Amino acid sequence: MKKRHIIGGAIAAAAAANAVHAALYTPKKTESEPLPQEDVNVQRYRENLSKAIQCKTVSYRESERVDWAEFEKFHKFLDEAYPLIAKTLEKEIVPPANLIYRWKGTRSDLEPIAMLAHQDVVPISAGTEEDWTHDPFSGHDDGEFIWGRGSVDMKNHLIAVMESVEALLEDGYVPERDVYLLFGDNEEVVANSDNGAKDIMLTLKERGITLESIVDEGGAMIPIHVPGVLEHKFLAGVGVAEKGYSDIEIVVNAKGGHSSQPPVHTALGKIAGVIKDLEDNQFKAYLNENMKSLFDAIGRECSYPVRLITCNMPLLHPAIIELSKHIPFLACLTRTTTAVTMAQGSPAANVLPQRAAITVNFRAMPGTTKQDLIDHIRKVCKNKDIEINVLNSKEASSFSPTDSRAYGIIRDVTKSLQSGAIVAPYLVMGGTDAYNYEPICKNIYRYAPFELTTELLRCTHGTNERLPINLMENALLFFKNYIRRASAE
């Protein structure tokens, strides 16, 4: 009986301690100066975004397919739309169409900041043109949305940066640090050997310029509402790193011949075994420190009863990792992903293939290299007679710190503008121009201050891409405040 009382008392004490822990497990306090009253011109932004979309700055891997006249048209539009920028900032074109703007500050002893964006957009998928509610290059404004290619990726971001700098110039503001606006011309061509952003970086590097911080696209503000758990919140993911990208071809060769006399396994049958080996032997899932911080930030915002569980977040990590294996969105946050996307075999139904090939797209976690991918393929594939060819590849980025001045400004401005914002580090799944700048900058952040639903995010690169007009004011306020604070000492 006494032993039962002791055990019961211990359980009660542990439960009480956990209840206290849960009550104290709340969002971490941060102190920041209140934002100044800022004027923003939403109507001008709205009109200029519409006009920007009408410039068909489509990029292709084959540069000869690009209509460079559309980029020239876009450059001319920017000069006309933002006359103070054209008058005050130094402008340079890095061929073929990359843009460098330099806003000279008063303190040459301070490192500059940079705002990144890309001018190019992806093509409209053939056969989908008639599926659009409005012409994809019309920039149609129906009073609720601006429609068209680039409205979310990412002329909305580029025009917001230009609009904010123009507004600061109208206010008579002069930065202490130099401010660079760096706009690449082919970000949408993944892992391209002719990389516009890299050319901009090399131009700055040759001049001995290093950057204090960079803000590019990547993260976003996603509304979250789970009744009784997490209500009326926004997850503001700040991309502190991005995954690598590799397209790797795997080939099996065979004798071929007439299909009337097939072997037990044709080349295509053997390549099917390779696919099975790759899909059955995924990369190991794990939570890096930034992902732990993300889940911790979310856990602290949950309602009190739920915090009785989330306050023990370290104990939940194994469950999160196990769960991630079955949920694609979580899987891409916790491991290098493997996606077999293309296959080729015989040119005719009655011919045995002499060559069967698959293309595998890997999105590598930071720390996993191209060579690691090749080694993994060799290790898990039972067929050792395979040929491996790397078609396109770029390494994953490094992690940027979350205790830097720039990250703190992003966090403070976001929280001041958006009640209920959960600001946390995030791993960007896709590629951005930002990774090219690692040789000249250590504080690189990928964040777009637009509150986009999952439905709108799905339209990126797809049909009916559009930006809600009611999101514009807060985005402009973010950029204007960020540039003002970040360009000061």
N, C-alpha and C positions, 0 to 999 in steps of 0.2 A: 504493500500500500504506500509506504513511504517513498519507494522508488517511483511509483506512478505520480505522486505529488511533485517530486523533483523534476521529472520529465515534463509534466504539465506546466509547472512554473517556468521551466526553460523555454518551452514553446510560447507561452504567454509573453515572456520577456522579449523573445525574438520578434514576435508579432508587433509588440509595442514599439520596439526599436525601429522596426521597418516602417511603421506608421509615421514615426517622427521623421525618419529619413525621407519618406515620400513627401511629407509636408514641406520639407526644406529643399526638396529636389525641384527647383524652379529655375526659370531662365536666368542666366548669369547677368549681373548688372554691369552696364557699361555707362561711363559718363561722357557726354559730348556737348559741345556748344549748340545752342538752338540755331536753326537755320535762319538766315536773313530773309526778309520779304523779297521775292524775286518776281519780276515780270517776264512772262513768256508769251510768245505770239503763236498761239495754236493755229489760227487761221492761215498764217503764212506757211507754217510747217505743213499743214494739210494740203495746201495748194502746191507746194514745192515737191512733196512726196508724190503727188499725182503726176506731176510733170517728169519727175525722175524715173518713174516706172515706164513712161512712154519712150525712154531711151532704151533700145533693145541691146543692152550690153551683155549678150550671151557669150559664154566662154566654152571652148571645146579643147579636147586634148590635142587635136591637130590645129595648130595656130592659123594655118592657111584658111580654115573655115570661119574664123572670127571676122566679123564685120567691124573693123577698127574705126570706121567712120562713125559708128554709133557711140563709141567711147569719146571721140572728138566732140560729138554733139553733146554728150553728157558733161564734158569739161567746160564747154562754152556755156551750157545751162548753169553750172555751178557759179561761174564768174558773174553771170547776169543776175542770178537769184540772190547772191550774197556779195554786194558791192564793197562793203567794208572789209570783208576778208580779202577780196581781190586787191584792194588798195593797201591794206596794212600788212598782210602776211606774205612772206616769200614763198613763191610757188615754183616747183620744179617737176618736170616729167622725166621719170626713169623709164626708158623705152621697154616695151612699146607704149604702154598707157598707164603706168603706175604713177601715183601722185604723192608728192611730199609738200606739205605746207609747214612753214616754220613761223611761229608767233614768238618774236624775240622778247625775252623777259629782261628785267632790270638787273638780275644777279647772275653773272656768268660763272660764278663759283658754285652754283647749285646745279645738280643734274637735271636735265629736262624730263618732262613726262610726255607720254604719247597716247593718243587715242587712235585705235585701229578700226578699219572697216574695209570691206571689199566692194568694188564697183560692179563686179560681174554677177550674173544670175545663171541658173541652169536652164537648159532648153525646155520647151513644152513637149511633152511626150507625144510622139506621132500618133494621130488618131484620136487624141483627147481634146482637140481644139474646140469642138462643138459642145463639150461637156461643161465648159466654163459658163457661169451665169453672166459674166461680162468678159469682153475681150481681155486676154491676159496681159496685153501691153497698153490697155486704155487708161489705167490709173483711175478707173471710174469711182466717183464719190457719190454714194447714194444717201448720204446723211448719217449712216450708221457705220459703214466700213469704207476704207480705201481698198479697191480690188486690184490684183495684178501680181505678176511675177516680181519678186523682190520686196513686196510690201511687208513681209516678215523676215525674209532672208536676202539681204539685210540692208536694203536702201532705207528702211525705216530708221535703222541705227545710224547710218552714215549721214542722212539728212538731219537727224536729231543733233548729232555732233556739230554739224555746220551751223544749224540754227542757233545752238547754244553759244557758240563762239561769236557769231554775228550779234547776238543779244548782249553778250558781255562787252563787245566793242561799242555797241550803242550806249551802254551804261558808262563808258569811259574807263572801263577796267583795264589795267595793265598788269600782266602776270610778273611775278618775281622770277620764276623758272621759265625757261623756254618751253613752249608747248608745240609738239609736233602732231600733225594730223597725217596719218600714213594710210593710204588707200590703195590696196593691191588690185591687179586686173585679172587674176585667174585663180582665186581661192577655190572655186568650185571644181577645179580639175585636181583630184586627189593624187598626192604623191607624184606630181608632175616634175620632170627634170628641169623644165623652164619655169621657174617659180618666181612670180613677180614680187612677193613679199620678201623672199630671200635676196633679190636684187636690191630692194630698198635697204634691207639690213646691211648688206655689204657696202652700199654707198655710204651709210652712216658710219660704219665701222672703219672704213678707209679714212674718214675724216676725224677719227679718234673720239667719236661721240658714243657715250654710254647713257642709258636711260634709267632714271630712278624707278619708273613704273610704267606699266602698259595696261590699258583696258581694251578688250576686244569682245566680240560676240562669244556666246557659249552658253552660260547659264541663263535662267529666266525666272520670272515669278509665277509660280503655279498655285492657284487657289486650292485649299484643302478644307473639306468639311466632312467630318465623320461624326454624326450625332452622338453625344455622350462621351466621345473620346478626344477628338481634336476639332474644334468648331471655329469656323470663320477665320482661318489662318491662311497665310501665304508662305510657301516655301521658296525662299530666295536663294537659289543655289549659285554660289560663286565658284566658277571653274578654276581650280588651282593647278590642274594638270589635264592633259588629254591623252587618250589611248593612242597607241601606234596603229599603223595600217599596213597590211601586206596582202597582196594577191599572189598566191603561189600555185603554180601548175604542177600537177603530179601525173606522170605518164607511165603507162604500161605498154610495152611493145610485144608483138606476136607475129607468127608467120602469115596469118591471114588465109585467104582461100575462098572456096565456094561454100555457101551456107548449108549445102546438102550434106557436107561431111565435117560437121563441127567437132572440135575437141570437147572434153568435159567442161572446161572453162575457157570461154573466149577472152580476148583482151578486155572487153567490156565487163565480163563476169568477174575477172580478176580485179578490175578497178572498183567494182562494187564492194569487194572485200576490203579494199583500202578505205572506202567511205565508211563502212561499218566500224573498222578499227578506229578511225578518227573520231566518229561520233560516240563510240562506246568508251573512249579514253580522253575525256575532256581535261583541260588544265585544272589544277587544284584551285578551289575557291578559298579566299581569305579576306579578312577585313583589315585594310591598312588604317593608319592612325586618322587620316582625314575622313574615311567612311565611318569610323567609330565616333568621330566628332559630329558627323551628320546625324547619326541615329541618336546620339546623346542630346543634341539640340532639339530634335523632334520629341524625344521622350520627356524632356523638361516642360514642354508646352502642353502635354496631355492633361486631361481632367484629373482631379485628385484620386478617385478610385483606381483609375488606370495607372497612375504614378506609383501605386503600391507594387506594381509589376515592373514598370519601366525604370524605377530608381535602381533596380538591380541589373542595369544594362550590360555590364561585363559578363554576367551569368547567362545573358540571352544571346551573346555573340555566336556560340555554336549552333543555336537554333536558327538564327538569321542566316548563317552560312549554309546550313542544311536546306532551309527553305529556298534559298537563292538558286539551288540546283534545279528547281522546278518552275521558277518564275523568270521568264526572259529578262524583264526589266531589272530584277535584282541580280541575275547572273552576270549581266554586263558590267555591273558595279563591283563585282567581287572576283572576277577571273578573266583571263584571256579567253575570248570567245572564238569558236570554230564554226564557220558556216560554209558548207559545200554549195556553191551557187551555180556552177556551170559544168556541163559534161559534153564530151564529143566522142563519137565512135565511128562506125562505118559510114561511107557516103551513100550506101544503097542497102535496101533491106535484105538482099540475097548475097551480100558480100561480108565475109568475116573481117572484122577490123584488124588492120595491122598495127594500128596505134589507137589507144583509148586514153583519154585525158580528162581530168577534172580540174576545175579552178576552185581553190579554197580561199575564202576571205577570213583573215585573222585580224582581230582587234586586240592588240597586245596591251596588257597592264604595264604601267611604268615599271621599269626594271627588267622586263622581258624583252630581249633583243630579237632581231631578225634571225640571228644564228640559233637562238634558243628555239625558235619556231621550227627551223630545219631539223635540229636535233630531236625535237619532240616527234616530228613526223617519222624520222628514222627509227625512233625507239618504239613507237606504238604500232607501227604497221608491220604485220607478219610477213608480208611480201617484201623481201629485201632487194628485189630487182627493179625497183621503181626509179624513175628519173625525176628529179626535183628541179624546177625552174622558177626563180623569183621574177615575177612580171612587173610588179610595182611595189614599192615599199617606202615607208618612212617610220623612223623609230618613235616610240612614245616620248612624251616630254618629261622634264623633271617636275617635281612638285615645288610650287611657290609657297613661301611662308604665310601663315595666317596671323602672325604678330607684327606685320609690317605696317607702316604708316598708310599706304594705299589701301590695304585690305580694311583697316580700321575706318577709313573715310567711306568706303563703299558700304560697310556695315551701318555706320552712324547715319549717313544720309538716307539709306533705304529705310531704316527703322523710324526715322523722323517723318518720312513722307507716307509710310504705309503702316497703319496700325495693324498689329497682328502678324507682322513679317518675322519669319524665322530665317535668319541669315546663317548659312552654314557652308563649309567647303564642300566641293562637289567635283567628281571626276567626269570630264566631258567625253562622251562616247564618240562623237565625230571629230573631224579635223578642223582646225582653224589656221589662220595665218600666223597666230601668235607664237607658235612653237619655233618659227624661223628666227625669232629675235632673242633666243636664249644666249647667243654669244655676246650680246650687249645689254642684257637686262635680266635681273634675277627675280623681280617682283612682277609677275605676269598674271593677269586676272581676266577671266572670260565671263562677262556678265552683261545682260541686256535688261534694262529696267522696265520691261513690258509685261503686264499681268496677262499671260496667255493661258487659256484653257487647253486641255489635252486635244480637244477637237480642232482648235486653231493650229496647234503645233503639228498635228497630222497633215495639215494642208501645206506645210513647208515642202517645197520641191514637188508638190502635187497640184491637183486641180482645185480651183477656187481659193487660192492663197489670198488672204485679206487681213487687214489690220483694223481693229475697232477704233473709232474716233475717240471714244471716251477714255482710252488709255494714254492719249497723247500728252496731256498736260503734265501728268506725274513723271512721264519719261523725260520731258524737257526740263522739268524742275530738277530731276536727278542729275542730268548731264551738266546743267548750268552750275549747280551747287558743287558737284564733284570737281569740275574743272577749276572753279574758283578756289576751293580748298586745296586741291592737289598741287596747283601751280604756285601756291604760297610757300614760304619757307617751312 
